[in-house]
Amino acid sequence: MNGIQIRKNNEQKIPEYYTNLLEIQKLFQSYHLSTKSKRSSNSEKRTKEIKIQNILTEYLKKTKKCQSKETSTPIVNLQHELKQQSVNQQTNQLNQILINTSSTIDSLKQSKSKEDERIGPQQFLLVGLLGRGSFGEVYLVQRQQKLYAMKVLRKSLIFKQNICRYAITERNVLSVSSHPFIVKLRYAFQTQDKLFMILDYCPGGDLGQVLTKQKRLPENVVKLYMCEVILALEDLHKRDIIFRDLKPDNIVLDSEGHALITDFGLSKEGIFDADKGAQSFCGSVAYLAPEMLQRQGHGKALDWYLLGVVMYELLTGLPPFYSDDKDVLFNNIQNGELQIPNYISAEGKNLLKALLNRNPVNRLGSGEGDYLEVKQHPYFQDINWDKVFNRELKLPKPTNNKAYLISKGGQNVFDLQSFIEIEKSHVDGWSYIHTE
């Protein structure tokens, strides 16, 4: 009947008996794997544990109920006995998973200080203001003799603009990232009116600031920066995340001069293809890709276009197709001729043309190889990618490690901040503590 096979209920069992134990085991297995990750919060573990215990209890109740309703015959009794042995064995296995992954493990983590468990803004000393954005500020702060960048987002603004999802995406991406060229998130917490992210501080400033001072950078140095950024994008793309906001301002330099990407507010998770998967119109004006302007959807290839834009700007001092007139700029991005200065090497020119291809399907990095296509371009034939990953490239160290502060000290924005998280403004799943 329409390809559906009807199987007789020869054992005369009621429907409730067919509780899908495989689904319960699958849930336990998923929970077991998730608790192996140091990134799972204790509250999430407790919630999952309660859920699993409830499901297990309900399952055992149903099993007993079903057994009491079945006909009592020697054959059925034998089936009951064998079935009960199986249920007991599987129940013991499930309980063992609980023992190994919940409160037992939590008890082993009691050595973590209460201060870490309840970290808040009052535990940081404000040094000065590093920068301002549309929805908050970034401050230089100090805790236990170590400097951090504290990103503060005002809930009133992000709720009003309905962009809370961008803040959560940034927190999510950073919380699962552990890469030498991606800025590390150390803590995330919230108050009634603000969201906080505590990030590693990079004293070398960003490449936008470096470019302002030097006007343009030597090609050999730009090449090394590009290598490190490529590996950061590779890490994101392997996890089906696109960055979407690559520009000199979002590439910061640590104390050794290495390049790290930061500011993941526009990132998008769950992108599997080169030219589709994301629809939002977003980005900085001078760094919009042709497919973004055409609003035709975009994917991983967008990041490779932006890599070309950044490389071009670092080499020349301005983004390609640049104009102070926005309409002219947008027209140039979609139709203008790419002008590449003669002082750039032949292979460098070839790479720029391949990355800045207007058709995302034909762009370097758009094939199945993704980041491998970019890494295997002749421009990088002399690069040992293992050495890049191990931070063995010799890059110019920042000559001035003094913080790029807009203002020093001033009113402490953290004063009078209540750490009580009221339901109305609470952002679920925000809190995070990094563990090595």
N, C-alpha and C positions, 0 to 999 in steps of 0.2 A: 504494500500500500504506500505509494509515493516514495518507494525506496526505504521505508521505515520497517525495521524488523521487530516483530512483537515476540517477546520471549515469555513463555508460560511461567507463572509463579508456582512452580511445583512444590516449593518449600512452604507455601502458604504463609508468607511473612507479610506483615503490614508495612505500608510505605515508610513509616518512621524508622524501620529497621535499617533501611539502606542509607544511613548516614555515611557521607563520603569521608571515610577515615584518611584516605590519601590526601584530601584537601587539608585535613588537620595536621597530618605529618608534614605536608608542604609548608604550612604556616609555621610550624615549629622549626623546620629546617631553615626557612627564611629568617626567622627570628634568631636562630643560632648563628647564622652567618653575619647578620647585621650587628649583633653584640660583639663580634670579634673586632669590629671597627672601633678604633679609639674615638672616632668622631661622633658616635652616637651619644646623645646626652643621657644623663642618669634618669631624667624625667621621662624621656621617650622609652627607655628600657622598662621602667616601672609600669608605664601605660600598656606596653606590649605584653608584659608579664601577666598583668591582671586580665587582659583580653584573652590570653591563651589559657589561663587557669579557668576562666568562665566558660570558654568553649569546651575544654576538657571535661569540666563538671557537667555541662549540658549534655555532652556526648555520652557520658557514663549513665546519666539519668535516662536518656533515651534507650540505651542498650538494655538497662534493667527493665524498663517499661515494656519494650518489645518482647523480652524473654518471658515476662509474665503473661503476655497475651497469646503466646504460641501454644499449640496443642501439646500436652504432656504425654509423649510416647517414648518407648525405649530408644527409638532412632533419634527422635528430637532431643531427648535428654543427652544422648551421646554427642549430638551436634552442639548442644548447649555447652557441654563440658569442653569440647575441643575449641569452640568459639571463645569461651571464657578464658581458656589458657592463652589463646592468641591475643585477646583484649588485654589480659593482665601483663603479658610480655610487652606489648606495644605501649601500654600505659607506663610501665616501668621505664621504658626507653624515653618516653616524652618527659617524665618527671626528672630523669637524669639530665636531660637537656636543660630543664629549668634550674636544677642544682648547679650546673656548670656555667650558667650564663646570667643569672640574675643576682639575687641578694648575696650569694656566696662570693661572687666576684666583686660586688659592691663593697663587701666587708673588707676585702683586701686592699681597697682603695681609700680606706679611712685615713691613711697617712697624708693624704692631700689636705692642705691647710684649710681651715674654715674661711680664711680670707679669700682664697681662690674660689671657693664654692659660692661666695657671695660678693663677688667683685663688683664695684660700682665706680662712678665718676669721682667720688671723694677720695679714692685711693691714688689719684693721679695729681701731680703738681703741674699747673699750667705754666709753660715757659713763654709761649707767644703764639700768634696767629700765623699760620703758614699760607692759607688761601681761603677764598670764599667762593661759593657756588650758588646756584639758584635756590637750593633747598637746605643749605647749611654751610658749615665751615670745617676747615681742617686745622687742628691745633698741634703744636709741638708740646708734648707732655712728658713728664718724668715719673718713673715708678721704680723704686729699689735701685737707684743709680743708673737706670737705663732709659734711654730716650725712645719715644714712640710717636707715631703720627695718629692723632685721634680724630676720626671723622665723625662729625655730629650732624645728624639729620633731624630737622624739626618736623614732628608728626603733623602739626597743623597744616604745614605746607604740602607734605607728600600725600596726606589724606585728601586735602582740597583738590589737588591736581590728579588724584587717583593714580599715583605712581608708586604706591607702596610695593607693588610687585617687582619693580626695578631694584628697590633697596633689598628686598628679600632675595632676589636673584644674585645680587652682588655678594651678600652674606653667604648664600649657599655655595656659589662657585668658589669663593675664597676658603670656605671651611673644608672643602674636599681637595684643595690644591696644595701640593707639596712639591715645589719645583724650584730649582736654583734661580730661575729668571721670572718668577711670579712673586709679587710681594705677599708675605705671609700675614694672615689674620691671626692675631694672638687672643683677642677676647671680643665678644659682642655682648652688650647688655642694653637695657633700656630703663628710662624713667617715665614718669607720666606724660611728659611732653617731648621727649627726644629719644632717638635711636643712636647708639654709639658703636663704633667699630675701632678697635685698637690694632694698628698695623705696624709692622717694622718700619722704622724711620730710615730713610735713605738720605744721607747728608750731602750727597753730590748734586742735589737738585734734580730737575728734569731736563730733558734734551731741548725743550723749548727755551728754557733759561740759558742753557749753554749756547744755543744758536743765536740768541739775542746778543750775547757777548762776543761770539766769534764770527758771526755773520754766515759762515759756511764752514763745514768740517772737511778734513782731508779724506780722500776716498778710502785709504787703507783703514782708517779708524771707523768710518761709516760701515765698511764691510764687516768688521768685527761686531759692531752693534747689531747689525742685521742678522748675523749668525745667532746671536743670543735670543733675539726676538723671534726668529723662526722656530727655535726649539720651544719657546713659550707657547707659540701658536700651535705647534705640533701637539703639545700636551693637552691643550684645550680641544683641538679637533679630534684627538683620540677618544675623548669623552663626549664627543658630539656637542660641543659648546662653541659658539662663535663669539668673538670679542666685540666687533662692530664699532669700536671707538679708538682704533689705533691712530695715534698722532704723537708728535714730539712731547707734548705736555703730559702724556700718560705713560711715558717711558722715563723712569727715574734711575739715578745712579747711586749705587751703594758706596761705602767707604773705599772700596778697591777699584771703583770705576766700572763695575759690571752693570749691565742694563737689565732692569726689571720692569715688567708691565704692571700697571695699577689702574684703578677705577673701572670696576666691572659692572657699573650701573646699567649699561646698555647691552650687556651680554645676553645671549639667548641659548637656552638649553634645548636638547632634543632635536638638533639639526643634523640630518644625515647626508644631505646632498650638497652639491657644489652651488647650484643655482636656484634652489627653492627650499621652502621650509619655514621661512620667516617673512612677515608681511609689513611689520611696523616701519614707519618712516622716521628714522632717527639718525643722529650723528651730528658732527660739527660741519658748518657750512662749507668750508674749503676742503673737507675730506669726505664728501658724499660721492659714492660710486655712481656710475651711469645707471645701473639697474635700480639703485635707490631712488634716483630722480625720476625714473620712469615708473616707479611703483609697481614693478612687475614681479615682485618677490625676490628673495635673495637667499644665499646659503653660504657655505664655507669659502667659496671663491671671493666673497666680499673682503675677507681679511687679507687675501693676497693682493688685491687691488690697493688696499690701504697700506700694505707693506711697501708697495711701489711708490705710493704718494710720500710716505715718510722718508724713504731712501732718496727720492728726488729732492725733497725739501732740505734734508741734511747736506746734500751735495751742492745745492744751488742757493739756498737761503729762502726760497719761496716754494709753496706747493705748485705742482704742474697746473696749467690752465688758469692761474690765479688772476683775479681782477677785484678791485675794490667795489665794483658794481656787481651786486648779487646776480642780477639777470644775465649779465655778460658772463660771469663766472659759470653759472649753470649751463649756459649755451656752449661755453668752451669745453666743459667737462664732457658734454654729449657729442659735440661736433668739431671742436678745435683740433688743430694739428699739434702734436706733441713736439715741443722744441727741446732738444737735449744738447747742452753745451759740449763743445769739442774737447774740453779738458777731461771729460769723463772717458774712461777706458772703453774699448770696443765691446768687451764682454759685459761691462757695466751698462752700456747703452742697450745691448741686446736683452739683458735681464729686465731693465726698466720697461722696454717695449712689451715684453712678454707679460709682465705683471700688470701693466696699465692697459691691457687689451680691453676694449669696451664690451666685448661679448664675453660674459662670464663663462660660457661653455667652452670657449677657445682660450681662455686665460690660463697662464701657467699656474698649476696647482688645482685645476678644475677636474682633472682626470681621477681615476680610481686611486692613483698614487698619492693624491693630495700633497701633503708636505714633502713626500719623497721626491716629487717632480721638482720642487723648488730646491731642495738640498742637492739634487743631482745636476742642476744647471751648471754649465761649464764655468761660470763665474766663481763657483765654490769648489772647483776641482782640487785646489790645494788645501782645503779645509779638512782637518781631522775632527769629525763631529763628536767623538768621544772626549777629546780634549776640551771642546767647547762646553759640553755638558758638565765636565768636571771643573769648570771655571779656571782653566789653565791658560786662556788667552791673556796676552799682556795688553791691557787697556790703559789709557791715560788715567792716572789717579786724580781725583778732584784736588785742585791746588788749594782750594779754600773750603774746609769742612764746616765753616761757620754757617749756621742755619739761615736759610733765605726767609727771614721773618718779615711779615708785613707790619706787625706791631709786636711789642714786647709787653709781657705782664698784663696790666690793665685789670678790668673787672673780671673776676673768676666766674665764667658762665656756668660753673658747676655748683656755685653756692646756692643754698636753699633748695637744692634738687631733692625731691622725695624719691626714695627708691621703691616706694609702694607702687605696684603695677596694677592700676585700676582696670577693670574689665573693658571699659569703653574704649580705651586707647591702647590696650595691650596687643602687641604683635606676636602671635603664637610662633614658637620655634625659633625666636631670635637669638636667645642667649647661647653663648659658645665659649669654651675655654680650650685653647690649643694645648695638646700634649705631644711631647717629642716622641 
